[in-house]
Amino acid sequence: MADGKPHCWRCGAACAAFERIGRRDTCLSCGADLRCCRNCAFYLPAANNECREPQAERQVDKERGNFCDWFSPGGAAAQAGGSAAAAKAKLADLFGKK
């Protein structure tokens, strides 16, 4: 989150500045749910229940909006610095493919 705004976990687009992201808030660019595990700073696929917060309730669908009390914006899109397309472009540069 270099620009200080939450980003969409699916497309990497910066989200509108929300005071709080609600369960029904979606990305204006791709329509993905924003308050979901994939968009949370605690999301970690290798962790138990794919969450680093041990007190959080298990969420079955990590890509759907939920009511988790531990939700904190800053998921994979923010940590990786962008979308899947940007990641593919970086890999292509690394391996010299165009």
Summary of the structure (lengths in Angstrom):
residues: 98
radius of gyration: 14.0
end to end distance: 27.6
largest distance: 45.4
contacts: 255
relative contact order: 0.21
helix: 23%
strand: 8%
